[in-house]
Amino acid sequence: MEATLRKTILLVEDEALIGIASKKRLESIGYRVLLASDGGQALQKVGEDAEISLVLMDIDLGRG
């Protein structure tokens, strides 16, 4: 798929294995995926990348 047509998803997940597996799955169906492990990282990535189309966030990110 052409890079300009790929939608970007920000995936916020504090469990590393779940985050990596989900990222690989989404990439396999054509999405560009950015991964953040907490809310602070997510906000930083949103500020750095205007191409983010969707944020998928874990409901329970634990403490902090």
N, CA, C and O atoms as a Tripos MOL2 file, in Angstrom:
@<TRIPOS>MOLECULE
protein
  256   255    64     0     0
PROTEIN
NO_CHARGES

@<TRIPOS>ATOM
      1 N           0.8470   -1.1640    0.0000 N.3       1 MET1
      2 CA          0.0000    0.0000    0.0000 C.3       1 MET1
      3 C           0.8990    1.2360    0.0000 C.2       1 MET1
      4 O           1.9190    1.2600    0.6890 O.2       1 MET1
      5 N           0.5390    2.2240   -0.7410 N.am      2 GLU2
      6 CA          1.3120    3.4470   -0.8300 C.3       2 GLU2
      7 C           1.3280    4.1660    0.5200 C.2       2 GLU2
      8 O           0.2960    4.2720    1.1810 O.2       2 GLU2
      9 N           2.5080    4.6610    0.9300 N.am      3 ALA3
     10 CA          2.6750    5.2590    2.2470 C.3       3 ALA3
     11 C           1.7250    6.4380    2.4890 C.2       3 ALA3
     12 O           1.2630    6.6320    3.6130 O.2       3 ALA3
     13 N           1.4330    7.2140    1.4640 N.am      4 THR4
     14 CA          0.5730    8.3770    1.6490 C.3       4 THR4
     15 C          -0.8830    7.9850    1.8970 C.2       4 THR4
     16 O          -1.6550    8.7950    2.4100 O.2       4 THR4
     17 N          -1.2690    6.7750    1.5470 N.am      5 LEU5
     18 CA         -2.6420    6.3120    1.7520 C.3       5 LEU5
     19 C          -2.8220    5.5960    3.0880 C.2       5 LEU5
     20 O          -3.9500    5.3720    3.5250 O.2       5 LEU5
     21 N          -1.7200    5.2380    3.7340 N.am      6 ARG6
     22 CA         -1.8020    4.5050    4.9950 C.3       6 ARG6
     23 C          -2.2570    5.4200    6.1150 C.2       6 ARG6
     24 O          -1.7360    6.5250    6.2710 O.2       6 ARG6
     25 N          -3.2080    4.9740    6.8790 N.am      7 LYS7
     26 CA         -3.6770    5.7070    8.0450 C.3       7 LYS7
     27 C          -2.7710    5.3690    9.2350 C.2       7 LYS7
     28 O          -2.2530    4.2580    9.3410 O.2       7 LYS7
     29 N          -2.5930    6.3390   10.1180 N.am      8 THR8
     30 CA         -1.7380    6.1560   11.2870 C.3       8 THR8
     31 C          -2.5870    5.9960   12.5360 C.2       8 THR8
     32 O          -3.5080    6.7740   12.7890 O.2       8 THR8
     33 N          -2.2570    4.9640   13.3150 N.am      9 ILE9
     34 CA         -2.9270    4.6820   14.5770 C.3       9 ILE9
     35 C          -1.9170    4.8390   15.7040 C.2       9 ILE9
     36 O          -0.7960    4.3380   15.6200 O.2       9 ILE9
     37 N          -2.3190    5.5350   16.7530 N.am     10 LEU10
     38 CA         -1.5160    5.5860   17.9680 C.3      10 LEU10
     39 C          -2.0980    4.5570   18.9260 C.2      10 LEU10
     40 O          -3.2530    4.6640   19.3370 O.2      10 LEU10
     41 N          -1.3040    3.5740   19.2750 N.am     11 LEU11
     42 CA         -1.7230    2.4960   20.1710 C.3      11 LEU11
     43 C          -1.0880    2.7420   21.5410 C.2      11 LEU11
     44 O           0.1370    2.7700   21.6640 O.2      11 LEU11
     45 N          -1.9170    2.9170   22.5600 N.am     12 VAL12
     46 CA         -1.4250    3.1760   23.9140 C.3      12 VAL12
     47 C          -1.7150    1.9310   24.7540 C.2      12 VAL12
     48 O          -2.8690    1.6220   25.0490 O.2      12 VAL12
     49 N          -0.6510    1.2260   25.1310 N.am     13 GLU13
     50 CA         -0.7860   -0.0550   25.8300 C.3      13 GLU13
     51 C           0.4080   -0.2220   26.7650 C.2      13 GLU13
     52 O           1.5560   -0.1420   26.3290 O.2      13 GLU13
     53 N           0.1390   -0.4560   28.0540 N.am     14 ASP14
     54 CA          1.2180   -0.5960   29.0220 C.3      14 ASP14
     55 C           1.7810   -2.0130   29.1250 C.2      14 ASP14
     56 O           2.8360   -2.2070   29.7300 O.2      14 ASP14
     57 N           1.1200   -2.9790   28.5650 N.am     15 GLU15
     58 CA          1.6310   -4.3580   28.5350 C.3      15 GLU15
     59 C           2.4220   -4.5460   27.2460 C.2      15 GLU15
     60 O           1.8490   -4.5610   26.1560 O.2      15 GLU15
     61 N           3.7290   -4.6870   27.3710 N.am     16 ALA16
     62 CA          4.6240   -4.7130   26.2080 C.3      16 ALA16
     63 C           4.2440   -5.7970   25.1910 C.2      16 ALA16
     64 O           4.1870   -5.5170   23.9930 O.2      16 ALA16
     65 N           3.9870   -7.0110   25.6400 N.am     17 LEU17
     66 CA          3.6770   -8.1020   24.7040 C.3      17 LEU17
     67 C           2.3800   -7.8520   23.9420 C.2      17 LEU17
     68 O           2.2970   -8.1260   22.7450 O.2      17 LEU17
     69 N           1.3780   -7.3370   24.6300 N.am     18 ILE18
     70 CA          0.1090   -7.0270   23.9740 C.3      18 ILE18
     71 C           0.3110   -5.8970   22.9730 C.2      18 ILE18
     72 O          -0.2170   -5.9480   21.8620 O.2      18 ILE18
     73 N           1.0710   -4.8800   23.3620 N.am     19 GLY19
     74 CA          1.3460   -3.7550   22.4740 C.3      19 GLY19
     75 C           2.0610   -4.1760   21.2040 C.2      19 GLY19
     76 O           1.6820   -3.7730   20.1040 O.2      19 GLY19
     77 N           3.0980   -4.9900   21.3590 N.am     20 ILE20
     78 CA          3.8740   -5.4410   20.1980 C.3      20 ILE20
     79 C           3.0230   -6.3260   19.2890 C.2      20 ILE20
     80 O           3.0520   -6.1660   18.0690 O.2      20 ILE20
     81 N           2.2700   -7.2550   19.8700 N.am     21 ALA21
     82 CA          1.4240   -8.1430   19.0690 C.3      21 ALA21
     83 C           0.3410   -7.3610   18.3270 C.2      21 ALA21
     84 O           0.0720   -7.6240   17.1550 O.2      21 ALA21
     85 N          -0.2690   -6.4120   19.0050 N.am     22 SER22
     86 CA         -1.3170   -5.5970   18.3760 C.3      22 SER22
     87 C          -0.7360   -4.7320   17.2630 C.2      22 SER22
     88 O          -1.3430   -4.5820   16.2030 O.2      22 SER22
     89 N           0.4320   -4.1700   17.5070 N.am     23 LYS23
     90 CA          1.1040   -3.3380   16.5070 C.3      23 LYS23
     91 C           1.3970   -4.1520   15.2420 C.2      23 LYS23
     92 O           1.1250   -3.7040   14.1280 O.2      23 LYS23
     93 N           1.9500   -5.3390   15.4290 N.am     24 LYS24
     94 CA          2.2580   -6.1980   14.2740 C.3      24 LYS24
     95 C           1.0030   -6.5610   13.4970 C.2      24 LYS24
     96 O           1.0110   -6.5670   12.2660 O.2      24 LYS24
     97 N          -0.0680   -6.8630   14.2070 N.am     25 ARG25
     98 CA         -1.3280   -7.2340   13.5440 C.3      25 ARG25
     99 C          -1.8810   -6.0600   12.7410 C.2      25 ARG25
    100 O          -2.2820   -6.2330   11.5900 O.2      25 ARG25
    101 N          -1.9070   -4.8870   13.3280 N.am     26 LEU26
    102 CA         -2.4160   -3.7090   12.6200 C.3      26 LEU26
    103 C          -1.5450   -3.3630   11.4140 C.2      26 LEU26
    104 O          -2.0620   -2.9770   10.3650 O.2      26 LEU26
    105 N          -0.2300   -3.4980   11.5590 N.am     27 GLU27
    106 CA          0.6730   -3.2380   10.4350 C.3      27 GLU27
    107 C           0.4680   -4.2490    9.3160 C.2      27 GLU27
    108 O           0.5970   -3.9130    8.1390 O.2      27 GLU27
    109 N           0.1490   -5.4890    9.6830 N.am     28 SER28
    110 CA         -0.0410   -6.5310    8.6660 C.3      28 SER28
    111 C          -1.2610   -6.2720    7.7870 C.2      28 SER28
    112 O          -1.3580   -6.8020    6.6810 O.2      28 SER28
    113 N          -2.2000   -5.4500    8.2840 N.am     29 ILE29
    114 CA         -3.3710   -5.1270    7.4660 C.3      29 ILE29
    115 C          -3.2960   -3.7110    6.8970 C.2      29 ILE29
    116 O          -4.2880   -3.1650    6.4130 O.2      29 ILE29
    117 N          -2.0850   -3.1230    6.9680 N.am     30 GLY30
    118 CA         -1.8360   -1.8960    6.2260 C.3      30 GLY30
    119 C          -1.7810   -0.5900    6.9770 C.2      30 GLY30
    120 O          -1.6690    0.4670    6.3560 O.2      30 GLY30
    121 N          -1.8560   -0.6260    8.3020 N.am     31 TYR31
    122 CA         -1.7970    0.6130    9.0680 C.3      31 TYR31
    123 C          -0.3690    0.9380    9.4770 C.2      31 TYR31
    124 O           0.4660    0.0490    9.6420 O.2      31 TYR31
    125 N          -0.1050    2.2260    9.6370 N.am     32 ARG32
    126 CA          1.1360    2.6900   10.2580 C.3      32 ARG32
    127 C           0.7910    2.8290   11.7330 C.2      32 ARG32
    128 O          -0.2040    3.4690   12.0730 O.2      32 ARG32
    129 N           1.5990    2.2380   12.6200 N.am     33 VAL33
    130 CA          1.2630    2.2090   14.0360 C.3      33 VAL33
    131 C           2.3900    2.8030   14.8720 C.2      33 VAL33
    132 O           3.5540    2.4230   14.7440 O.2      33 VAL33
    133 N           2.0100    3.7450   15.7310 N.am     34 LEU34
    134 CA          2.9180    4.2900   16.7340 C.3      34 LEU34
    135 C           2.5100    3.6870   18.0610 C.2      34 LEU34
    136 O           1.3210    3.5180   18.3290 O.2      34 LEU34
    137 N           3.4870    3.3620   18.8960 N.am     35 LEU35
    138 CA          3.2030    2.6930   20.1620 C.3      35 LEU35
    139 C           3.6570    3.5740   21.3220 C.2      35 LEU35
    140 O           4.7760    4.0880   21.3190 O.2      35 LEU35
    141 N           2.7940    3.7430   22.3000 N.am     36 ALA36
    142 CA          3.1130    4.4620   23.5340 C.3      36 ALA36
    143 C           2.7250    3.5810   24.7090 C.2      36 ALA36
    144 O           1.7360    2.8500   24.6490 O.2      36 ALA36
    145 N           3.5210    3.6540   25.7920 N.am     37 SER37
    146 CA          3.2350    2.7930   26.9390 C.3      37 SER37
    147 C           2.5070    3.5070   28.0690 C.2      37 SER37
    148 O           2.1120    2.8730   29.0470 O.2      37 SER37
    149 N           2.3230    4.8290   27.9460 N.am     38 ASP38
    150 CA          1.5610    5.5580   28.9630 C.3      38 ASP38
    151 C           0.9920    6.8460   28.3690 C.2      38 ASP38
    152 O           1.2920    7.2100   27.2320 O.2      38 ASP38
    153 N           0.1670    7.5270   29.1630 N.am     39 GLY39
    154 CA         -0.4990    8.7340   28.6900 C.3      39 GLY39
    155 C           0.4640    9.8480   28.3220 C.2      39 GLY39
    156 O           0.2280   10.5730   27.3560 O.2      39 GLY39
    157 N           1.5500    9.9950   29.0800 N.am     40 GLY40
    158 CA          2.5340   11.0220   28.7890 C.3      40 GLY40
    159 C           3.1890   10.8240   27.4370 C.2      40 GLY40
    160 O           3.3320   11.7700   26.6620 O.2      40 GLY40
    161 N           3.5890    9.5870   27.1520 N.am     41 GLN41
    162 CA          4.1740    9.2720   25.8420 C.3      41 GLN41
    163 C           3.1560    9.5030   24.7340 C.2      41 GLN41
    164 O           3.5020    9.9950   23.6600 O.2      41 GLN41
    165 N           1.9100    9.1510   24.9940 N.am     42 ALA42
    166 CA          0.8600    9.3270   23.9910 C.3      42 ALA42
    167 C           0.7000   10.8000   23.6390 C.2      42 ALA42
    168 O           0.6190   11.1510   22.4620 O.2      42 ALA42
    169 N           0.6530   11.6630   24.6500 N.am     43 LEU43
    170 CA          0.5250   13.0950   24.3990 C.3      43 LEU43
    171 C           1.7210   13.6420   23.6180 C.2      43 LEU43
    172 O           1.5610   14.4900   22.7410 O.2      43 LEU43
    173 N           2.9020   13.1580   23.9380 N.am     44 GLN44
    174 CA          4.1040   13.5830   23.2240 C.3      44 GLN44
    175 C           4.0140   13.1900   21.7530 C.2      44 GLN44
    176 O           4.3100   14.0050   20.8790 O.2      44 GLN44
    177 N           3.6120   11.9620   21.4680 N.am     45 LYS45
    178 CA          3.5190   11.4870   20.0900 C.3      45 LYS45
    179 C           2.4420   12.2340   19.3080 C.2      45 LYS45
    180 O           2.6200   12.5100   18.1220 O.2      45 LYS45
    181 N           1.3290   12.5630   19.9600 N.am     46 VAL46
    182 CA          0.2770   13.3300   19.2980 C.3      46 VAL46
    183 C           0.8060   14.7080   18.9050 C.2      46 VAL46
    184 O           0.4860   15.2180   17.8320 O.2      46 VAL46
    185 N           1.6160   15.3070   19.7780 N.am     47 GLY47
    186 CA          2.2040   16.6040   19.4840 C.3      47 GLY47
    187 C           3.2370   16.5680   18.3770 C.2      47 GLY47
    188 O           3.4460   17.5660   17.6890 O.2      47 GLY47
    189 N           3.8850   15.4280   18.1990 N.am     48 GLU48
    190 CA          4.9520   15.2860   17.2050 C.3      48 GLU48
    191 C           4.4550   14.8340   15.8350 C.2      48 GLU48
    192 O           5.1260   15.0800   14.8320 O.2      48 GLU48
    193 N           3.3090   14.1860   15.7680 N.am     49 ASP49
    194 CA          2.8630   13.5740   14.5170 C.3      49 ASP49
    195 C           1.4250   13.9770   14.1890 C.2      49 ASP49
    196 O           0.4780   13.4840   14.8030 O.2      49 ASP49
    197 N           1.2730   14.8660   13.2290 N.am     50 ALA50
    198 CA         -0.0570   15.3590   12.8440 C.3      50 ALA50
    199 C          -0.8270   14.3610   11.9840 C.2      50 ALA50
    200 O          -1.9890   14.6000   11.6540 O.2      50 ALA50
    201 N          -0.2050   13.2620   11.6220 N.am     51 GLU51
    202 CA         -0.8430   12.2750   10.7490 C.3      51 GLU51
    203 C          -1.6550   11.2260   11.5040 C.2      51 GLU51
    204 O          -2.2470   10.3490   10.8760 O.2      51 GLU51
    205 N          -1.6990   11.2940   12.8310 N.am     52 ILE52
    206 CA         -2.4390   10.3050   13.6240 C.3      52 ILE52
    207 C          -3.9300   10.4540   13.3520 C.2      52 ILE52
    208 O          -4.5040   11.5260   13.5460 O.2      52 ILE52
    209 N          -4.5470    9.3700   12.9030 N.am     53 SER53
    210 CA         -5.9700    9.3660   12.5600 C.3      53 SER53
    211 C          -6.8400    8.7940   13.6720 C.2      53 SER53
    212 O          -8.0190    9.1320   13.7800 O.2      53 SER53
    213 N          -6.2580    7.9270   14.4990 N.am     54 LEU54
    214 CA         -7.0390    7.2190   15.5080 C.3      54 LEU54
    215 C          -6.1430    6.8870   16.6880 C.2      54 LEU54
    216 O          -4.9760    6.5390   16.5060 O.2      54 LEU54
    217 N          -6.6820    6.9920   17.9000 N.am     55 VAL55
    218 CA         -5.9650    6.5780   19.1020 C.3      55 VAL55
    219 C          -6.7160    5.3880   19.7000 C.2      55 VAL55
    220 O          -7.9050    5.4810   20.0030 O.2      55 VAL55
    221 N          -6.0160    4.2870   19.8650 N.am     56 LEU56
    222 CA         -6.5570    3.1060   20.5520 C.3      56 LEU56
    223 C          -5.8590    3.0380   21.8970 C.2      56 LEU56
    224 O          -4.6420    2.8620   21.9600 O.2      56 LEU56
    225 N          -6.6300    3.1770   22.9820 N.am     57 MET57
    226 CA         -6.0160    3.2760   24.2950 C.3      57 MET57
    227 C          -6.5540    2.2040   25.2340 C.2      57 MET57
    228 O          -7.7590    1.9680   25.3210 O.2      57 MET57
    229 N          -5.6390    1.5750   25.9190 N.am     58 ASP58
    230 CA         -5.9690    0.6180   26.9720 C.3      58 ASP58
    231 C          -6.8450    1.3200   28.0090 C.2      58 ASP58
    232 O          -6.5650    2.4620   28.3720 O.2      58 ASP58
    233 N          -7.8790    0.6710   28.4830 N.am     59 ILE59
    234 CA         -8.7600    1.2700   29.4710 C.3      59 ILE59
    235 C          -8.0610    1.4200   30.8280 C.2      59 ILE59
    236 O          -8.2870    2.4050   31.5310 O.2      59 ILE59
    237 N          -7.2230    0.4610   31.1950 N.am     60 ASP60
    238 CA         -6.5280    0.5050   32.4790 C.3      60 ASP60
    239 C          -5.0220    0.5380   32.2360 C.2      60 ASP60
    240 O          -4.4030   -0.4960   31.9840 O.2      60 ASP60
    241 N          -4.4380    1.7390   32.3140 N.am     61 LEU61
    242 CA         -3.0000    1.8830   32.1020 C.3      61 LEU61
    243 C          -2.2200    1.7570   33.4100 C.2      61 LEU61
    244 O          -1.0250    2.0510   33.4360 O.2      61 LEU61
    245 N          -2.8490    1.3400   34.4600 N.am     62 GLY62
    246 CA         -2.1660    1.1490   35.7330 C.3      62 GLY62
    247 C          -1.9200    2.4520   36.4530 C.2      62 GLY62
    248 O          -2.5600    3.4650   36.1750 O.2      62 GLY62
    249 N          -0.9870    2.4130   37.3760 N.am     63 ARG63
    250 CA         -0.6790    3.5900   38.2000 C.3      63 ARG63
    251 C           0.0500    4.6390   37.3820 C.2      63 ARG63
    252 O           0.8220    4.3130   36.4810 O.2      63 ARG63
    253 N          -0.1980    5.8870   37.6980 N.am     64 GLY64
    254 CA          0.5140    7.0030   37.0650 C.3      64 GLY64
    255 C          -0.1250    7.4310   35.8010 C.2      64 GLY64
    256 O           0.3560    8.3590   35.1490 O.2      64 GLY64
@<TRIPOS>BOND
     1     1     2 1
     2     2     3 1
     3     3     4 2
     4     3     5 am
     5     5     6 1
     6     6     7 1
     7     7     8 2
     8     7     9 am
     9     9    10 1
    10    10    11 1
    11    11    12 2
    12    11    13 am
    13    13    14 1
    14    14    15 1
    15    15    16 2
    16    15    17 am
    17    17    18 1
    18    18    19 1
    19    19    20 2
    20    19    21 am
    21    21    22 1
    22    22    23 1
    23    23    24 2
    24    23    25 am
    25    25    26 1
    26    26    27 1
    27    27    28 2
    28    27    29 am
    29    29    30 1
    30    30    31 1
    31    31    32 2
    32    31    33 am
    33    33    34 1
    34    34    35 1
    35    35    36 2
    36    35    37 am
    37    37    38 1
    38    38    39 1
    39    39    40 2
    40    39    41 am
    41    41    42 1
    42    42    43 1
    43    43    44 2
    44    43    45 am
    45    45    46 1
    46    46    47 1
    47    47    48 2
    48    47    49 am
    49    49    50 1
    50    50    51 1
    51    51    52 2
    52    51    53 am
    53    53    54 1
    54    54    55 1
    55    55    56 2
    56    55    57 am
    57    57    58 1
    58    58    59 1
    59    59    60 2
    60    59    61 am
    61    61    62 1
    62    62    63 1
    63    63    64 2
    64    63    65 am
    65    65    66 1
    66    66    67 1
    67    67    68 2
    68    67    69 am
    69    69    70 1
    70    70    71 1
    71    71    72 2
    72    71    73 am
    73    73    74 1
    74    74    75 1
    75    75    76 2
    76    75    77 am
    77    77    78 1
    78    78    79 1
    79    79    80 2
    80    79    81 am
    81    81    82 1
    82    82    83 1
    83    83    84 2
    84    83    85 am
    85    85    86 1
    86    86    87 1
    87    87    88 2
    88    87    89 am
    89    89    90 1
    90    90    91 1
    91    91    92 2
    92    91    93 am
    93    93    94 1
    94    94    95 1
    95    95    96 2
    96    95    97 am
    97    97    98 1
    98    98    99 1
    99    99   100 2
   100    99   101 am
   101   101   102 1
   102   102   103 1
   103   103   104 2
   104   103   105 am
   105   105   106 1
   106   106   107 1
   107   107   108 2
   108   107   109 am
   109   109   110 1
   110   110   111 1
   111   111   112 2
   112   111   113 am
   113   113   114 1
   114   114   115 1
   115   115   116 2
   116   115   117 am
   117   117   118 1
   118   118   119 1
   119   119   120 2
   120   119   121 am
   121   121   122 1
   122   122   123 1
   123   123   124 2
   124   123   125 am
   125   125   126 1
   126   126   127 1
   127   127   128 2
   128   127   129 am
   129   129   130 1
   130   130   131 1
   131   131   132 2
   132   131   133 am
   133   133   134 1
   134   134   135 1
   135   135   136 2
   136   135   137 am
   137   137   138 1
   138   138   139 1
   139   139   140 2
   140   139   141 am
   141   141   142 1
   142   142   143 1
   143   143   144 2
   144   143   145 am
   145   145   146 1
   146   146   147 1
   147   147   148 2
   148   147   149 am
   149   149   150 1
   150   150   151 1
   151   151   152 2
   152   151   153 am
   153   153   154 1
   154   154   155 1
   155   155   156 2
   156   155   157 am
   157   157   158 1
   158   158   159 1
   159   159   160 2
   160   159   161 am
   161   161   162 1
   162   162   163 1
   163   163   164 2
   164   163   165 am
   165   165   166 1
   166   166   167 1
   167   167   168 2
   168   167   169 am
   169   169   170 1
   170   170   171 1
   171   171   172 2
   172   171   173 am
   173   173   174 1
   174   174   175 1
   175   175   176 2
   176   175   177 am
   177   177   178 1
   178   178   179 1
   179   179   180 2
   180   179   181 am
   181   181   182 1
   182   182   183 1
   183   183   184 2
   184   183   185 am
   185   185   186 1
   186   186   187 1
   187   187   188 2
   188   187   189 am
   189   189   190 1
   190   190   191 1
   191   191   192 2
   192   191   193 am
   193   193   194 1
   194   194   195 1
   195   195   196 2
   196   195   197 am
   197   197   198 1
   198   198   199 1
   199   199   200 2
   200   199   201 am
   201   201   202 1
   202   202   203 1
   203   203   204 2
   204   203   205 am
   205   205   206 1
   206   206   207 1
   207   207   208 2
   208   207   209 am
   209   209   210 1
   210   210   211 1
   211   211   212 2
   212   211   213 am
   213   213   214 1
   214   214   215 1
   215   215   216 2
   216   215   217 am
   217   217   218 1
   218   218   219 1
   219   219   220 2
   220   219   221 am
   221   221   222 1
   222   222   223 1
   223   223   224 2
   224   223   225 am
   225   225   226 1
   226   226   227 1
   227   227   228 2
   228   227   229 am
   229   229   230 1
   230   230   231 1
   231   231   232 2
   232   231   233 am
   233   233   234 1
   234   234   235 1
   235   235   236 2
   236   235   237 am
   237   237   238 1
   238   238   239 1
   239   239   240 2
   240   239   241 am
   241   241   242 1
   242   242   243 1
   243   243   244 2
   244   243   245 am
   245   245   246 1
   246   246   247 1
   247   247   248 2
   248   247   249 am
   249   249   250 1
   250   250   251 1
   251   251   252 2
   252   251   253 am
   253   253   254 1
   254   254   255 1
   255   255   256 2
@<TRIPOS>SUBSTRUCTURE
     1 MET1         2 RESIDUE 1 A MET
     2 GLU2         6 RESIDUE 1 A GLU
     3 ALA3        10 RESIDUE 1 A ALA
     4 THR4        14 RESIDUE 1 A THR
     5 LEU5        18 RESIDUE 1 A LEU
     6 ARG6        22 RESIDUE 1 A ARG
     7 LYS7        26 RESIDUE 1 A LYS
     8 THR8        30 RESIDUE 1 A THR
     9 ILE9        34 RESIDUE 1 A ILE
    10 LEU10       38 RESIDUE 1 A LEU
    11 LEU11       42 RESIDUE 1 A LEU
    12 VAL12       46 RESIDUE 1 A VAL
    13 GLU13       50 RESIDUE 1 A GLU
    14 ASP14       54 RESIDUE 1 A ASP
    15 GLU15       58 RESIDUE 1 A GLU
    16 ALA16       62 RESIDUE 1 A ALA
    17 LEU17       66 RESIDUE 1 A LEU
    18 ILE18       70 RESIDUE 1 A ILE
    19 GLY19       74 RESIDUE 1 A GLY
    20 ILE20       78 RESIDUE 1 A ILE
    21 ALA21       82 RESIDUE 1 A ALA
    22 SER22       86 RESIDUE 1 A SER
    23 LYS23       90 RESIDUE 1 A LYS
    24 LYS24       94 RESIDUE 1 A LYS
    25 ARG25       98 RESIDUE 1 A ARG
    26 LEU26      102 RESIDUE 1 A LEU
    27 GLU27      106 RESIDUE 1 A GLU
    28 SER28      110 RESIDUE 1 A SER
    29 ILE29      114 RESIDUE 1 A ILE
    30 GLY30      118 RESIDUE 1 A GLY
    31 TYR31      122 RESIDUE 1 A TYR
    32 ARG32      126 RESIDUE 1 A ARG
    33 VAL33      130 RESIDUE 1 A VAL
    34 LEU34      134 RESIDUE 1 A LEU
    35 LEU35      138 RESIDUE 1 A LEU
    36 ALA36      142 RESIDUE 1 A ALA
    37 SER37      146 RESIDUE 1 A SER
    38 ASP38      150 RESIDUE 1 A ASP
    39 GLY39      154 RESIDUE 1 A GLY
    40 GLY40      158 RESIDUE 1 A GLY
    41 GLN41      162 RESIDUE 1 A GLN
    42 ALA42      166 RESIDUE 1 A ALA
    43 LEU43      170 RESIDUE 1 A LEU
    44 GLN44      174 RESIDUE 1 A GLN
    45 LYS45      178 RESIDUE 1 A LYS
    46 VAL46      182 RESIDUE 1 A VAL
    47 GLY47      186 RESIDUE 1 A GLY
    48 GLU48      190 RESIDUE 1 A GLU
    49 ASP49      194 RESIDUE 1 A ASP
    50 ALA50      198 RESIDUE 1 A ALA
    51 GLU51      202 RESIDUE 1 A GLU
    52 ILE52      206 RESIDUE 1 A ILE
    53 SER53      210 RESIDUE 1 A SER
    54 LEU54      214 RESIDUE 1 A LEU
    55 VAL55      218 RESIDUE 1 A VAL
    56 LEU56      222 RESIDUE 1 A LEU
    57 MET57      226 RESIDUE 1 A MET
    58 ASP58      230 RESIDUE 1 A ASP
    59 ILE59      234 RESIDUE 1 A ILE
    60 ASP60      238 RESIDUE 1 A ASP
    61 LEU61      242 RESIDUE 1 A LEU
    62 GLY62      246 RESIDUE 1 A GLY
    63 ARG63      250 RESIDUE 1 A ARG
    64 GLY64      254 RESIDUE 1 A GLY
